[in-house]
Amino acid sequence: MVGRAGAHARASLEGLREQMATTSARIYDWLERYAGIVAEQKQYLTGLDAAIGDGDHGINMDRGFQTVLVKIAPVRDKDAGTLLKTTGMALVGSVGGAGGPLYGTFFLRAGAALDGKSEVTDRDLVGALEAGLKGVVERGKANPNDKTMVDALTPAVARAKQSLDGGASLQEALAAAADAAEEGMKATIPLKALKGRASYLGDRSIGHQDPGATSSYLMLRALSDSLAALPQQAKTTS
């Protein structure tokens, strides 16, 4: 009996190690997946930005995440916090316009929330998303309904927390968060921009989907897909 218990304990420890490694791998997969989506949707994002901004959001985000792929490759086996902070630094250094500071801050704050964590719980991960959102709000001084990425991130984080509190799995919570981000993204269309370059247009910004909210939705859908057994394709149109 003692021998069997010992074998069971060893098997449990091995399973725990495998689960932790998978978590790290899936964080890496999220970043890699999102970089691929940004590359695929570069022209779409740039088109959205051309209507109400500088017309470079997709180009800048693609450049940034190609840099991210280079920078995270040497640290892919590190803890989740290191992966995310490395991502943030890469974006700050390579993405022009508002996107670099805002997305950089998001990943730096999310990484700080997971600093040194080799085991990431469901609430750890959602808490990291919340920390990232708070960083974006502080950096950009934007509120919900200002027609920014905050309009996608805010309902997404709220929905993820609500889902976990209701007993949902992490996969279910992140899928719900991505759905909420999509709803928030589409809800920017009738809004008048109150922040950023788009705000200079005043009423002429009404009727256009915010590019930052769109890239934020794609980011959260990529996260959901990376942790789902059956990934669903990210959607960019109604």
Buried (B, 14 or more C-beta within 10 A) or exposed (E): EEEEEEEEEEEEEEEEEEEBEEBBEBBBBBBBBBBEBBBEBBEBBBBBBBBBBBBBBBBBBBBBBBBBBEBBEEBBEBBBBBBBBBBBBBBBEBBBBBBBBBBBBBBBBBBBBBEEBBEBEBBBBBBBBBBBBBBBBEBBEBEBBBBBBBBBBBBBBBBBBBBBEEEBEBBBBBBBBBBBBBBBBBBBBEBBBBBBBBBEBEEEBBEBBBBBBBBBBBBBBBBBBBBBEEEEEBEBEE
